[in-house]
Amino acid sequence: MRNDLDHLPADRQAELQHIVRILFEEFEDTIARTTDPKRKKGRILKVILYGSFARGDWVDDPVGGYKSDYDILVVVNDERLTDFEYWALAEDRLMRDATITHRLSAPVGFVVHSLTDVDAQLHKGRPFFTDIVAQGVALYEAIGHPLSRPGELQIGDRLAEARHNFDEWYPSTIKFKRAADFLVEDGGPREAAFNYHQAAERAYHCALLVFTLYSPKSHKLNFLRGQAEDLAPTLVNAWPRVNRFDRRCFELLRLAYVNARYSSEYAISATELAWIGERIGILQNLVRDVCEQRLAELKAATSKAAE
């Protein structure tokens, strides 16, 4: 795995150093407050940049409003330290720096796995993890904790699992949108917003699972969107980012997972719901198209391998 950032401008390199510093500071503060002696021994073993900034094909489009996220894999020494409670403060601080203080020019999405889990996934040849080893850049590595050598997943097995994921997740997104459409007509805007969120979430999980056989255990729609759009750039077309109304509607959808269920102050208009419903329909069609194309590529590769 590489450990240089020479392909990035100096300001981007500085931002990545800032991200690593925040991850360490907030994690160490959280660990210091725990009373579990085993968890007090928690350590960050690796911080790895993956995705478009690692590959060098990131996008920053001020006209269209789209910009690539910084994608980060954090590897820790204990599976229990992957729980959200250890990373909530870091996530909040990184979000503030991307949206309020503007210390970061792009959002940050990070996933946390134990070294044991990463090694197990590499041994199985899981594409998400093997691609990180092949394309990623180590921003930090503790001495004495190398990653396992990647195994190889047979192309036929990859096709079978990808197809299973599509057959399971794509119908789910369709069902949740139908439920949301019914709830709009039935006078339940908050319930409709939650179901629209679930339709979008499942669409992104579907795309990620078809492309990489992996999707993070997350309900954060902006994070899932960034991960999926990095793999299939045409998905960017689902959500215009040009004007305030577009951005507000996506933010209302993002917040719906929690606030539409539990906050009496959550409000969404019929116009906003109609726009969201239309865009989710577009998202579903885009996800179907990119997944079917991916499955066709895997099928062709499987046939070629069998010759």
C-alpha positions, 0 to 999 in steps of 0.5 A, spaced: 500 500 500 502 506 498 503 512 503 505 518 499 500 523 497 504 526 492 498 526 487 494 531 491 495 538 491 498 541 498 492 544 501 488 537 500 494 534 503 494 539 509 486 537 510 487 530 510 493 531 516 487 535 519 482 529 518 487 524 521 488 529 527 481 529 529 480 522 528 485 521 533 484 527 538 476 525 539 478 517 539 483 518 545 478 523 548 473 518 548 477 512 550 480 516 556 472 517 559 471 509 559 471 505 565 473 498 561 480 497 562 480 493 556 477 498 552 482 503 555 487 499 551 484 501 544 488 503 539 488 506 532 492 501 528 491 504 521 488 510 517 487 509 510 485 514 504 481 510 499 476 512 493 477 518 488 482 522 492 486 515 493 486 514 486 486 521 483 480 522 480 476 526 485 471 531 482 470 538 485 464 541 480 462 548 483 457 549 477 453 543 478 455 543 486 458 536 486 464 534 490 467 528 492 468 526 499 474 524 503 473 516 504 477 513 510 478 507 513 480 506 520 482 500 523 482 499 530 485 493 535 478 491 538 472 489 535 468 493 540 471 499 538 467 500 532 461 502 535 458 508 533 459 511 540 467 511 540 466 516 533 460 520 534 464 526 536 469 525 531 464 525 526 460 531 528 467 535 528 468 533 521 461 535 519 462 542 522 469 543 519 466 541 512 459 545 513 460 551 518 468 552 519 470 550 512 476 548 514 475 542 510 473 543 502 469 536 502 465 532 506 468 526 510 466 519 510 469 514 514 468 507 516 471 503 522 473 496 522 477 491 527 484 489 524 481 482 525 475 483 521 479 487 515 484 481 515 478 476 514 475 480 509 481 480 505 482 473 506 476 472 503 477 476 497 472 481 498 472 487 493 471 493 497 477 491 502 482 488 496 481 494 492 483 499 498 489 495 499 490 495 491 489 503 491 489 506 498 494 510 501 496 509 508 495 516 512 497 513 518 500 506 520 502 503 527 508 499 526 507 491 527 500 490 524 501 488 517 494 487 513 493 480 511 495 478 503 489 478 499 485 472 497 482 471 491 474 471 490 472 467 484 468 471 479 463 466 479 462 466 486 462 474 486 457 474 480 452 469 484 453 474 490 452 480 487 446 477 483 443 475 490 444 482 493 440 485 487 434 481 488 434 482 495 435 489 496 432 492 489 425 490 490 426 492 498 427 500 495 421 499 490 416 497 496 418 502 501 417 508 495 410 505 494 409 505 501 411 512 502 407 514 496 401 511 499 402 515 505 403 522 502 396 520 499 393 518 506 395 525 509 402 522 513 407 527 511 412 525 516 411 517 515 412 518 508 418 522 509 421 516 513 419 511 508 422 515 502 429 515 506 428 508 507 427 507 499 433 511 498 437 508 503 436 501 500 437 503 493 444 505 495 445 499 499 443 495 493 448 499 489 454 498 494 453 491 495 452 489 487 459 493 486 463 491 492 459 486 496 460 490 502 455 496 504 457 500 511 452 499 517 449 506 516 443 509 515 446 516 514 444 518 507 449 523 505 455 518 507 451 512 503 450 517 497 457 519 497 460 512 497 455 509 491 456 515 487 464 514 487 463 507 484 457 509 479 458 516 478 451 517 474 448 516 480 450 523 481 444 525 477 439 523 482 440 529 486 441 536 483 445 540 488 445 547 484 439 551 488 437 552 495 431 548 494 434 542 492 439 542 497 434 543 503 429 537 500 435 532 501 437 535 508 430 534 510 430 526 507 437 525 510 434 528 517 427 523 516 430 517 519 430 520 526 426 526 526 420 524 522 419 519 527 421 522 534 421 530 533 414 533 533 418 539 530 420 536 523 415 539 518 415 537 510 411 540 505 407 537 500 411 540 495 418 538 498 415 531 498 413 531 491 420 533 489 423 528 493 418 522 491 420 524 484 428 524 485 427 517 489 424 514 482 430 517 478 435 514 483 431 507 483 432 507 475 439 509 475 441 504 481 437 499 477 441 501 470 448 501 473 447 494 477 444 491 471 450 493 467 455 491 473 451 484 473 452 483 465 460 485 466 460 480 471 456 475 467 461 476 461 467 475 465 464 469 468 463 466 461 470 468 459 473 465 465 470 458 464 472 458 457 
